Amino acid sequence: MQVFSAWPPGVLCPGLDVPCAVDVYAALRNIDVYTELTAERGWSPDRVERWWCGALTRELLN
């Protein structure tokens, strides 16, 4: 919450408030997502990290 609250206005996607941004981050950066992608789907840790960076950028940043 502190990290997102410290960002200047206009950084988050329009209509996305800080609590919702934290929810999106928590949903995507969940250990279960990592486990599903690596152990169950065969992704490498590097691929998960690249996907996370892209997904979080698309979902959170203006």
PDB file of N, CA, C and O in Angstrom:
ATOM      1  N   MET A   1       0.840  -1.181   0.000  1.00  0.00           N
ATOM      2  CA  MET A   1       0.000   0.000   0.000  1.00  0.00           C
ATOM      3  C   MET A   1       0.889   1.249   0.000  1.00  0.00           C
ATOM      4  O   MET A   1       0.606   2.213  -0.712  1.00  0.00           O
ATOM      5  N   GLN A   2       1.957   1.231   0.795  1.00  0.00           N
ATOM      6  CA  GLN A   2       2.840   2.398   0.880  1.00  0.00           C
ATOM      7  C   GLN A   2       3.505   2.705  -0.455  1.00  0.00           C
ATOM      8  O   GLN A   2       3.631   3.869  -0.835  1.00  0.00           O
ATOM      9  N   VAL A   3       3.930   1.670  -1.166  1.00  0.00           N
ATOM     10  CA  VAL A   3       4.614   1.893  -2.443  1.00  0.00           C
ATOM     11  C   VAL A   3       3.682   2.571  -3.437  1.00  0.00           C
ATOM     12  O   VAL A   3       4.041   3.584  -4.036  1.00  0.00           O
ATOM     13  N   PHE A   4       2.484   2.016  -3.613  1.00  0.00           N
ATOM     14  CA  PHE A   4       1.553   2.598  -4.572  1.00  0.00           C
ATOM     15  C   PHE A   4       1.084   3.984  -4.134  1.00  0.00           C
ATOM     16  O   PHE A   4       0.861   4.853  -4.976  1.00  0.00           O
ATOM     17  N   SER A   5       0.936   4.195  -2.858  1.00  0.00           N
ATOM     18  CA  SER A   5       0.514   5.505  -2.352  1.00  0.00           C
ATOM     19  C   SER A   5       1.568   6.572  -2.571  1.00  0.00           C
ATOM     20  O   SER A   5       1.242   7.756  -2.658  1.00  0.00           O
ATOM     21  N   ALA A   6       2.821   6.170  -2.662  1.00  0.00           N
ATOM     22  CA  ALA A   6       3.920   7.125  -2.836  1.00  0.00           C
ATOM     23  C   ALA A   6       4.086   7.579  -4.287  1.00  0.00           C
ATOM     24  O   ALA A   6       4.789   8.555  -4.550  1.00  0.00           O
ATOM     25  N   TRP A   7       3.455   6.890  -5.218  1.00  0.00           N
ATOM     26  CA  TRP A   7       3.595   7.268  -6.620  1.00  0.00           C
ATOM     27  C   TRP A   7       2.852   8.565  -6.896  1.00  0.00           C
ATOM     28  O   TRP A   7       1.803   8.822  -6.306  1.00  0.00           O
ATOM     29  N   PRO A   8       3.396   9.384  -7.795  1.00  0.00           N
ATOM     30  CA  PRO A   8       2.717  10.646  -8.126  1.00  0.00           C
ATOM     31  C   PRO A   8       1.402  10.395  -8.867  1.00  0.00           C
ATOM     32  O   PRO A   8       1.220   9.343  -9.480  1.00  0.00           O
ATOM     33  N   PRO A   9       0.499  11.357  -8.805  1.00  0.00           N
ATOM     34  CA  PRO A   9      -0.774  11.232  -9.527  1.00  0.00           C
ATOM     35  C   PRO A   9      -0.537  10.971 -11.011  1.00  0.00           C
ATOM     36  O   PRO A   9       0.399  11.506 -11.604  1.00  0.00           O
ATOM     37  N   GLY A  10      -1.375  10.163 -11.589  1.00  0.00           N
ATOM     38  CA  GLY A  10      -1.296   9.891 -13.023  1.00  0.00           C
ATOM     39  C   GLY A  10      -0.465   8.673 -13.389  1.00  0.00           C
ATOM     40  O   GLY A  10      -0.441   8.281 -14.555  1.00  0.00           O
ATOM     41  N   VAL A  11       0.220   8.061 -12.424  1.00  0.00           N
ATOM     42  CA  VAL A  11       1.036   6.884 -12.730  1.00  0.00           C
ATOM     43  C   VAL A  11       0.160   5.645 -12.901  1.00  0.00           C
ATOM     44  O   VAL A  11       0.375   4.845 -13.811  1.00  0.00           O
ATOM     45  N   LEU A  12      -0.830   5.494 -12.016  1.00  0.00           N
ATOM     46  CA  LEU A  12      -1.738   4.352 -12.127  1.00  0.00           C
ATOM     47  C   LEU A  12      -2.706   4.561 -13.285  1.00  0.00           C
ATOM     48  O   LEU A  12      -2.985   5.692 -13.683  1.00  0.00           O
ATOM     49  N   CYS A  13      -3.212   3.459 -13.816  1.00  0.00           N
ATOM     50  CA  CYS A  13      -4.203   3.530 -14.890  1.00  0.00           C
ATOM     51  C   CYS A  13      -5.382   4.401 -14.455  1.00  0.00           C
ATOM     52  O   CYS A  13      -5.740   4.415 -13.278  1.00  0.00           O
ATOM     53  N   PRO A  14      -5.980   5.118 -15.384  1.00  0.00           N
ATOM     54  CA  PRO A  14      -7.153   5.916 -15.055  1.00  0.00           C
ATOM     55  C   PRO A  14      -8.243   5.045 -14.422  1.00  0.00           C
ATOM     56  O   PRO A  14      -8.542   3.953 -14.906  1.00  0.00           O
ATOM     57  N   GLY A  15      -8.821   5.541 -13.347  1.00  0.00           N
ATOM     58  CA  GLY A  15      -9.883   4.838 -12.655  1.00  0.00           C
ATOM     59  C   GLY A  15      -9.404   3.779 -11.672  1.00  0.00           C
ATOM     60  O   GLY A  15     -10.219   3.157 -10.990  1.00  0.00           O
ATOM     61  N   LEU A  16      -8.099   3.565 -11.590  1.00  0.00           N
ATOM     62  CA  LEU A  16      -7.541   2.572 -10.676  1.00  0.00           C
ATOM     63  C   LEU A  16      -7.058   3.275  -9.417  1.00  0.00           C
ATOM     64  O   LEU A  16      -6.138   4.091  -9.468  1.00  0.00           O
ATOM     65  N   ASP A  17      -7.679   2.958  -8.294  1.00  0.00           N
ATOM     66  CA  ASP A  17      -7.237   3.573  -7.043  1.00  0.00           C
ATOM     67  C   ASP A  17      -6.190   2.671  -6.371  1.00  0.00           C
ATOM     68  O   ASP A  17      -5.972   1.537  -6.796  1.00  0.00           O
ATOM     69  N   VAL A  18      -5.560   3.181  -5.339  1.00  0.00           N
ATOM     70  CA  VAL A  18      -4.483   2.453  -4.669  1.00  0.00           C
ATOM     71  C   VAL A  18      -4.948   1.115  -4.108  1.00  0.00           C
ATOM     72  O   VAL A  18      -4.265   0.116  -4.333  1.00  0.00           O
ATOM     73  N   PRO A  19      -6.072   1.033  -3.390  1.00  0.00           N
ATOM     74  CA  PRO A  19      -6.492  -0.286  -2.894  1.00  0.00           C
ATOM     75  C   PRO A  19      -6.689  -1.315  -4.007  1.00  0.00           C
ATOM     76  O   PRO A  19      -6.319  -2.479  -3.849  1.00  0.00           O
ATOM     77  N   CYS A  20      -7.261  -0.899  -5.108  1.00  0.00           N
ATOM     78  CA  CYS A  20      -7.462  -1.819  -6.233  1.00  0.00           C
ATOM     79  C   CYS A  20      -6.123  -2.213  -6.852  1.00  0.00           C
ATOM     80  O   CYS A  20      -5.939  -3.370  -7.231  1.00  0.00           O
ATOM     81  N   ALA A  21      -5.194  -1.276  -6.958  1.00  0.00           N
ATOM     82  CA  ALA A  21      -3.860  -1.578  -7.483  1.00  0.00           C
ATOM     83  C   ALA A  21      -3.166  -2.625  -6.614  1.00  0.00           C
ATOM     84  O   ALA A  21      -2.516  -3.534  -7.130  1.00  0.00           O
ATOM     85  N   VAL A  22      -3.306  -2.496  -5.305  1.00  0.00           N
ATOM     86  CA  VAL A  22      -2.726  -3.479  -4.389  1.00  0.00           C
ATOM     87  C   VAL A  22      -3.384  -4.842  -4.600  1.00  0.00           C
ATOM     88  O   VAL A  22      -2.701  -5.865  -4.570  1.00  0.00           O
ATOM     89  N   ASP A  23      -4.689  -4.869  -4.810  1.00  0.00           N
ATOM     90  CA  ASP A  23      -5.392  -6.126  -5.062  1.00  0.00           C
ATOM     91  C   ASP A  23      -4.898  -6.796  -6.342  1.00  0.00           C
ATOM     92  O   ASP A  23      -4.668  -8.005  -6.364  1.00  0.00           O
ATOM     93  N   VAL A  24      -4.738  -6.018  -7.400  1.00  0.00           N
ATOM     94  CA  VAL A  24      -4.244  -6.560  -8.671  1.00  0.00           C
ATOM     95  C   VAL A  24      -2.842  -7.124  -8.480  1.00  0.00           C
ATOM     96  O   VAL A  24      -2.548  -8.234  -8.922  1.00  0.00           O
ATOM     97  N   TYR A  25      -1.986  -6.363  -7.825  1.00  0.00           N
ATOM     98  CA  TYR A  25      -0.621  -6.819  -7.561  1.00  0.00           C
ATOM     99  C   TYR A  25      -0.634  -8.124  -6.763  1.00  0.00           C
ATOM    100  O   TYR A  25       0.081  -9.067  -7.103  1.00  0.00           O
ATOM    101  N   ALA A  26      -1.437  -8.180  -5.712  1.00  0.00           N
ATOM    102  CA  ALA A  26      -1.490  -9.374  -4.863  1.00  0.00           C
ATOM    103  C   ALA A  26      -2.013 -10.579  -5.643  1.00  0.00           C
ATOM    104  O   ALA A  26      -1.525 -11.694  -5.461  1.00  0.00           O
ATOM    105  N   ALA A  27      -2.990 -10.363  -6.498  1.00  0.00           N
ATOM    106  CA  ALA A  27      -3.554 -11.465  -7.274  1.00  0.00           C
ATOM    107  C   ALA A  27      -2.543 -12.038  -8.259  1.00  0.00           C
ATOM    108  O   ALA A  27      -2.438 -13.254  -8.417  1.00  0.00           O
ATOM    109  N   LEU A  28      -1.807 -11.160  -8.916  1.00  0.00           N
ATOM    110  CA  LEU A  28      -0.852 -11.615  -9.916  1.00  0.00           C
ATOM    111  C   LEU A  28       0.434 -12.173  -9.308  1.00  0.00           C
ATOM    112  O   LEU A  28       0.977 -13.163  -9.797  1.00  0.00           O
ATOM    113  N   ARG A  29       0.914 -11.540  -8.250  1.00  0.00           N
ATOM    114  CA  ARG A  29       2.192 -11.938  -7.650  1.00  0.00           C
ATOM    115  C   ARG A  29       2.002 -12.967  -6.534  1.00  0.00           C
ATOM    116  O   ARG A  29       2.785 -13.013  -5.585  1.00  0.00           O
ATOM    117  N   ASN A  30       0.994 -13.762  -6.648  1.00  0.00           N
ATOM    118  CA  ASN A  30       0.661 -14.791  -5.678  1.00  0.00           C
ATOM    119  C   ASN A  30       1.562 -16.011  -5.897  1.00  0.00           C
ATOM    120  O   ASN A  30       1.838 -16.370  -7.042  1.00  0.00           O
ATOM    121  N   ILE A  31       2.019 -16.646  -4.827  1.00  0.00           N
ATOM    122  CA  ILE A  31       2.882 -17.825  -4.952  1.00  0.00           C
ATOM    123  C   ILE A  31       2.179 -18.944  -5.698  1.00  0.00           C
ATOM    124  O   ILE A  31       2.833 -19.748  -6.363  1.00  0.00           O
ATOM    125  N   ASP A  32       0.866 -19.010  -5.600  1.00  0.00           N
ATOM    126  CA  ASP A  32       0.123 -20.046  -6.330  1.00  0.00           C
ATOM    127  C   ASP A  32       0.221 -19.845  -7.842  1.00  0.00           C
ATOM    128  O   ASP A  32       0.274 -20.817  -8.595  1.00  0.00           O
ATOM    129  N   VAL A  33       0.245 -18.601  -8.281  1.00  0.00           N
ATOM    130  CA  VAL A  33       0.410 -18.313  -9.712  1.00  0.00           C
ATOM    131  C   VAL A  33       1.796 -18.778 -10.150  1.00  0.00           C
ATOM    132  O   VAL A  33       1.942 -19.421 -11.189  1.00  0.00           O
ATOM    133  N   TYR A  34       2.800 -18.453  -9.360  1.00  0.00           N
ATOM    134  CA  TYR A  34       4.176 -18.871  -9.672  1.00  0.00           C
ATOM    135  C   TYR A  34       4.263 -20.398  -9.741  1.00  0.00           C
ATOM    136  O   TYR A  34       4.839 -20.946 -10.681  1.00  0.00           O
ATOM    137  N   THR A  35       3.705 -21.071  -8.764  1.00  0.00           N
ATOM    138  CA  THR A  35       3.748 -22.535  -8.721  1.00  0.00           C
ATOM    139  C   THR A  35       3.007 -23.139  -9.901  1.00  0.00           C
ATOM    140  O   THR A  35       3.493 -24.082 -10.526  1.00  0.00           O
ATOM    141  N   GLU A  36       1.848 -22.608 -10.206  1.00  0.00           N
ATOM    142  CA  GLU A  36       1.071 -23.099 -11.352  1.00  0.00           C
ATOM    143  C   GLU A  36       1.880 -22.976 -12.637  1.00  0.00           C
ATOM    144  O   GLU A  36       1.951 -23.919 -13.425  1.00  0.00           O
ATOM    145  N   LEU A  37       2.482 -21.821 -12.844  1.00  0.00           N
ATOM    146  CA  LEU A  37       3.202 -21.605 -14.100  1.00  0.00           C
ATOM    147  C   LEU A  37       4.498 -22.401 -14.188  1.00  0.00           C
ATOM    148  O   LEU A  37       4.845 -22.892 -15.262  1.00  0.00           O
ATOM    149  N   THR A  38       5.218 -22.536 -13.080  1.00  0.00           N
ATOM    150  CA  THR A  38       6.497 -23.252 -13.128  1.00  0.00           C
ATOM    151  C   THR A  38       6.315 -24.766 -13.001  1.00  0.00           C
ATOM    152  O   THR A  38       6.790 -25.519 -13.851  1.00  0.00           O
ATOM    153  N   ALA A  39       5.641 -25.209 -11.960  1.00  0.00           N
ATOM    154  CA  ALA A  39       5.527 -26.645 -11.694  1.00  0.00           C
ATOM    155  C   ALA A  39       4.493 -27.330 -12.592  1.00  0.00           C
ATOM    156  O   ALA A  39       4.703 -28.456 -13.043  1.00  0.00           O
ATOM    157  N   GLU A  40       3.391 -26.650 -12.845  1.00  0.00           N
ATOM    158  CA  GLU A  40       2.305 -27.287 -13.587  1.00  0.00           C
ATOM    159  C   GLU A  40       2.365 -27.013 -15.094  1.00  0.00           C
ATOM    160  O   GLU A  40       2.006 -27.873 -15.900  1.00  0.00           O
ATOM    161  N   ARG A  41       2.820 -25.816 -15.469  1.00  0.00           N
ATOM    162  CA  ARG A  41       2.802 -25.431 -16.881  1.00  0.00           C
ATOM    163  C   ARG A  41       4.179 -25.455 -17.527  1.00  0.00           C
ATOM    164  O   ARG A  41       4.296 -25.269 -18.738  1.00  0.00           O
ATOM    165  N   GLY A  42       5.233 -25.684 -16.729  1.00  0.00           N
ATOM    166  CA  GLY A  42       6.573 -25.836 -17.281  1.00  0.00           C
ATOM    167  C   GLY A  42       7.305 -24.547 -17.616  1.00  0.00           C
ATOM    168  O   GLY A  42       8.318 -24.579 -18.314  1.00  0.00           O
ATOM    169  N   TRP A  43       6.808 -23.408 -17.129  1.00  0.00           N
ATOM    170  CA  TRP A  43       7.497 -22.142 -17.385  1.00  0.00           C
ATOM    171  C   TRP A  43       8.768 -22.073 -16.551  1.00  0.00           C
ATOM    172  O   TRP A  43       8.836 -22.626 -15.454  1.00  0.00           O
ATOM    173  N   SER A  44       9.766 -21.392 -17.081  1.00  0.00           N
ATOM    174  CA  SER A  44      10.978 -21.137 -16.293  1.00  0.00           C
ATOM    175  C   SER A  44      10.708 -19.952 -15.362  1.00  0.00           C
ATOM    176  O   SER A  44       9.828 -19.136 -15.635  1.00  0.00           O
ATOM    177  N   PRO A  45      11.463 -19.860 -14.263  1.00  0.00           N
ATOM    178  CA  PRO A  45      11.314 -18.683 -13.391  1.00  0.00           C
ATOM    179  C   PRO A  45      11.533 -17.371 -14.142  1.00  0.00           C
ATOM    180  O   PRO A  45      10.845 -16.387 -13.872  1.00  0.00           O
ATOM    181  N   ASP A  46      12.477 -17.344 -15.075  1.00  0.00           N
ATOM    182  CA  ASP A  46      12.712 -16.115 -15.850  1.00  0.00           C
ATOM    183  C   ASP A  46      11.499 -15.746 -16.695  1.00  0.00           C
ATOM    184  O   ASP A  46      11.163 -14.569 -16.826  1.00  0.00           O
ATOM    185  N   ARG A  47      10.848 -16.744 -17.265  1.00  0.00           N
ATOM    186  CA  ARG A  47       9.655 -16.469 -18.072  1.00  0.00           C
ATOM    187  C   ARG A  47       8.533 -15.910 -17.203  1.00  0.00           C
ATOM    188  O   ARG A  47       7.832 -14.983 -17.610  1.00  0.00           O
ATOM    189  N   VAL A  48       8.363 -16.473 -16.010  1.00  0.00           N
ATOM    190  CA  VAL A  48       7.343 -15.957 -15.095  1.00  0.00           C
ATOM    191  C   VAL A  48       7.641 -14.502 -14.757  1.00  0.00           C
ATOM    192  O   VAL A  48       6.739 -13.665 -14.764  1.00  0.00           O
ATOM    193  N   GLU A  49       8.889 -14.203 -14.463  1.00  0.00           N
ATOM    194  CA  GLU A  49       9.256 -12.832 -14.121  1.00  0.00           C
ATOM    195  C   GLU A  49       8.979 -11.873 -15.275  1.00  0.00           C
ATOM    196  O   GLU A  49       8.461 -10.777 -15.062  1.00  0.00           O
ATOM    197  N   ARG A  50       9.321 -12.282 -16.490  1.00  0.00           N
ATOM    198  CA  ARG A  50       9.046 -11.422 -17.662  1.00  0.00           C
ATOM    199  C   ARG A  50       7.542 -11.216 -17.844  1.00  0.00           C
ATOM    200  O   ARG A  50       7.096 -10.107 -18.138  1.00  0.00           O
ATOM    201  N   TRP A  51       6.763 -12.288 -17.668  1.00  0.00           N
ATOM    202  CA  TRP A  51       5.311 -12.183 -17.798  1.00  0.00           C
ATOM    203  C   TRP A  51       4.754 -11.264 -16.722  1.00  0.00           C
ATOM    204  O   TRP A  51       3.929 -10.395 -17.006  1.00  0.00           O
ATOM    205  N   TRP A  52       5.212 -11.459 -15.461  1.00  0.00           N
ATOM    206  CA  TRP A  52       4.761 -10.599 -14.373  1.00  0.00           C
ATOM    207  C   TRP A  52       5.026  -9.131 -14.695  1.00  0.00           C
ATOM    208  O   TRP A  52       4.150  -8.286 -14.506  1.00  0.00           O
ATOM    209  N   CYS A  53       6.223  -8.824 -15.179  1.00  0.00           N
ATOM    210  CA  CYS A  53       6.560  -7.428 -15.489  1.00  0.00           C
ATOM    211  C   CYS A  53       5.605  -6.860 -16.536  1.00  0.00           C
ATOM    212  O   CYS A  53       5.117  -5.740 -16.385  1.00  0.00           O
ATOM    213  N   GLY A  54       5.341  -7.607 -17.571  1.00  0.00           N
ATOM    214  CA  GLY A  54       4.424  -7.137 -18.609  1.00  0.00           C
ATOM    215  C   GLY A  54       2.998  -7.011 -18.120  1.00  0.00           C
ATOM    216  O   GLY A  54       2.328  -6.014 -18.389  1.00  0.00           O
ATOM    217  N   ALA A  55       2.533  -8.020 -17.403  1.00  0.00           N
ATOM    218  CA  ALA A  55       1.150  -8.016 -16.927  1.00  0.00           C
ATOM    219  C   ALA A  55       0.925  -6.889 -15.921  1.00  0.00           C
ATOM    220  O   ALA A  55      -0.085  -6.189 -15.990  1.00  0.00           O
ATOM    221  N   LEU A  56       1.851  -6.713 -14.999  1.00  0.00           N
ATOM    222  CA  LEU A  56       1.696  -5.646 -14.007  1.00  0.00           C
ATOM    223  C   LEU A  56       1.777  -4.272 -14.652  1.00  0.00           C
ATOM    224  O   LEU A  56       1.057  -3.357 -14.253  1.00  0.00           O
ATOM    225  N   THR A  57       2.637  -4.121 -15.634  1.00  0.00           N
ATOM    226  CA  THR A  57       2.728  -2.856 -16.358  1.00  0.00           C
ATOM    227  C   THR A  57       1.405  -2.550 -17.059  1.00  0.00           C
ATOM    228  O   THR A  57       0.886  -1.438 -16.960  1.00  0.00           O
ATOM    229  N   ARG A  58       0.866  -3.542 -17.765  1.00  0.00           N
ATOM    230  CA  ARG A  58      -0.410  -3.341 -18.489  1.00  0.00           C
ATOM    231  C   ARG A  58      -1.559  -3.068 -17.536  1.00  0.00           C
ATOM    232  O   ARG A  58      -2.401  -2.217 -17.823  1.00  0.00           O
ATOM    233  N   GLU A  59      -1.615  -3.757 -16.425  1.00  0.00           N
ATOM    234  CA  GLU A  59      -2.748  -3.657 -15.511  1.00  0.00           C
ATOM    235  C   GLU A  59      -2.694  -2.436 -14.577  1.00  0.00           C
ATOM    236  O   GLU A  59      -3.730  -1.932 -14.143  1.00  0.00           O
ATOM    237  N   LEU A  60      -1.489  -1.976 -14.280  1.00  0.00           N
ATOM    238  CA  LEU A  60      -1.351  -0.935 -13.258  1.00  0.00           C
ATOM    239  C   LEU A  60      -0.958   0.443 -13.787  1.00  0.00           C
ATOM    240  O   LEU A  60      -1.433   1.458 -13.277  1.00  0.00           O
ATOM    241  N   LEU A  61      -0.112   0.490 -14.787  1.00  0.00           N
ATOM    242  CA  LEU A  61       0.485   1.775 -15.151  1.00  0.00           C
ATOM    243  C   LEU A  61      -0.205   2.445 -16.332  1.00  0.00           C
ATOM    244  O   LEU A  61      -0.611   1.805 -17.302  1.00  0.00           O
ATOM    245  N   ASN A  62      -0.315   3.755 -16.204  1.00  0.00           N
ATOM    246  CA  ASN A  62      -0.926   4.577 -17.230  1.00  0.00           C
ATOM    247  C   ASN A  62       0.018   4.736 -18.396  1.00  0.00           C
ATOM    248  O   ASN A  62      -0.318   5.403 -19.375  1.00  0.00           O
TER     249      ASN A  62
END
